Amino acid sequence: MRSFRVFNNIDRVDVEWMILGLRWRLPAMVALISTIFAGLIVYMVSNAWVAVPVGLILAFGVLHIVRWINGMDPQGVLHEFTQLGLILRTTRRPVINNTGRR
């Protein structure tokens, strides 16, 4: 049976993985895999003593951001790009009111 016959208003379903107790969707997984490729590129340019710390720092950075995003939205309602946009918007302008003045 096709999904559009059962669920009328659903046109897209995101794939989610639960790894290390965190919810991983496609953007987060692509970011983690790209850190592996960045470590390989640094290894080809220099050596392993430089590439391993660079890869680990980037991977832990991605893990920290994914943990932060999952903490913001435990149910997983918002998309990662929406959450990152909200984070950037609140860091640029931390006080917003309805009058348009600060």
Summary of the structure (lengths in Angstrom):
residues: 102
radius of gyration: 18.7
end to end distance: 54.2
largest distance: 56.3
contacts: 218
relative contact order: 0.10
helix: 61%
strand: 6%
